[in-house]
Amino acid sequence: MRNLIERNSVADSVDSFVSAISHARAEAIRRGLPVTLCRSINAATSATPACSADPAWEAGWMAFVDLDGDGTFESIHGDSLLRVQGALNKSGGIRQGTYASLRFRPTGTLKNGASTFIFKSPSNNESLQRGVCVGFVGRVRLISGTESCSS
């Protein structure tokens, strides 16, 4: 029963994240403007959310139109918030070491390159881990936690 609960928790986290990536990419294409999806520890609780250098994506994230393309949310410069996600409390963590954000060009491609995210179960059971591969063209692919995005 515990494995089922943890598997569902990982699946919920992956679904939320993939939805946020897809939404950010689609908005960049639809608006013809750069959009950034970044880690944020206060996205769901602050009137002025900010991107975070904290490596913990499970703390939450935010997506915003990034008019100047600098990866920083600045509402005073016309950036507009698109979506926020608060902390994933039932998560075992999200491991990703390459970038603090995903920055989409108006074409939907990534400005900062491909990235891999590994969603861990609360008990760190490797068989329950899931991976999210985000390719340079902005497309998402799901893998088991033991696979590689390059395979």
C-alpha positions in Angstrom: 0.0 0.0 0.0 2.9 2.4 0.8 4.4 1.9 -2.6 1.0 2.7 -4.2 0.7 5.9 -2.2 4.3 7.0 -3.0 3.9 6.1 -6.7 0.8 8.3 -6.8 2.6 11.1 -5.1 5.5 11.0 -7.6 3.0 10.8 -10.5 1.1 13.9 -9.1 4.4 15.9 -8.9 5.4 14.9 -12.4 2.0 15.8 -13.8 2.1 19.2 -12.2 5.6 19.9 -13.4 5.0 18.7 -17.0 1.8 20.8 -17.1 3.8 23.8 -16.1 6.4 23.2 -18.7 3.9 22.7 -21.4 2.0 25.8 -20.4 5.1 28.0 -20.3 6.2 26.8 -23.7 2.7 27.2 -25.2 2.5 30.7 -23.8 5.9 31.7 -25.3 4.7 30.5 -28.7 1.2 32.0 -28.4 2.4 35.4 -27.2 5.6 35.5 -29.3 7.5 36.5 -26.1 10.1 34.8 -23.9 8.6 32.9 -21.0 10.6 31.7 -17.9 9.8 28.8 -15.6 11.9 29.0 -12.5 12.3 27.6 -9.0 10.6 29.8 -6.4 10.2 29.4 -2.6 7.5 32.0 -2.3 5.5 31.8 -5.6 2.3 30.7 -4.0 2.5 32.8 -0.8 3.9 36.2 -1.9 2.3 39.1 -3.7 5.7 39.7 -5.3 7.1 36.2 -6.0 10.7 35.8 -7.1 12.9 33.1 -8.7 15.1 31.3 -6.2 18.7 30.1 -6.3 17.6 27.3 -3.9 18.2 24.0 -5.8 14.9 22.6 -4.5 12.3 22.6 -7.3 10.0 20.8 -4.9 9.7 24.1 -2.9 7.7 25.4 -5.8 8.0 27.2 -9.1 6.5 30.0 -11.2 6.1 30.8 -14.9 6.1 34.3 -16.2 6.3 36.4 -19.4 9.9 37.6 -19.3 9.9 40.7 -21.5 13.6 41.4 -21.3 14.6 37.7 -21.3 16.8 38.0 -18.2 15.2 35.2 -16.2 14.1 37.6 -13.4 10.4 38.4 -12.6 10.1 42.2 -12.7 6.4 43.3 -12.8 7.5 46.9 -12.8 9.2 46.2 -16.2 6.0 44.6 -17.6 6.6 40.9 -16.8 3.4 39.1 -16.1 2.9 36.1 -13.9 1.3 33.1 -15.7 1.3 30.3 -13.2 2.6 29.4 -9.7 3.0 26.2 -7.9 3.5 26.0 -4.1 5.6 23.4 -2.3 5.1 19.8 -3.1 4.7 18.6 0.5 4.4 14.8 -0.4 7.5 14.9 -2.6 10.8 13.1 -1.9 12.6 15.8 -3.8 13.3 16.8 -7.4 16.9 16.4 -8.5 18.1 18.7 -11.2 21.5 20.2 -11.3 21.9 22.0 -14.6 19.7 25.1 -14.5 17.7 27.2 -12.0 15.1 27.9 -14.7 13.8 26.9 -18.1 13.7 29.9 -20.4 11.6 29.5 -23.5 12.1 31.6 -26.6 9.1 32.8 -28.6 9.7 29.8 -30.9 9.2 27.4 -28.0 12.8 26.3 -27.9 14.9 26.5 -24.7 17.3 29.4 -24.4 19.4 27.6 -21.8 19.5 24.0 -23.2 18.1 20.6 -22.4 17.6 19.5 -18.9 16.7 16.4 -16.8 14.6 16.3 -13.7 14.4 13.2 -11.4 11.4 13.0 -9.1 12.2 11.0 -6.0 9.7 9.1 -3.8 9.4 10.1 -0.1 11.2 6.9 0.9 13.9 7.3 -1.9 12.8 4.0 -3.4 14.6 4.1 -6.8 12.0 1.9 -8.5 9.4 4.6 -7.8 11.4 7.5 -9.3 10.3 9.1 -12.5 12.3 11.4 -14.8 11.3 14.3 -17.0 13.5 15.1 -20.0 13.1 18.5 -21.5 14.8 18.7 -24.9 16.3 21.7 -26.5 13.2 22.1 -28.7 11.1 22.4 -25.5 9.4 19.0 -25.8 9.0 16.8 -22.7 9.6 13.1 -22.4 9.0 10.9 -19.4 11.4 8.2 -18.3 11.8 5.8 -15.4 14.1 7.2 -12.7 16.9 4.8 -13.7 16.9 5.7 -17.4 18.9 8.4 -19.0 17.5 11.2 -21.1 20.1 10.5 -23.8 18.9 6.9 -24.4 
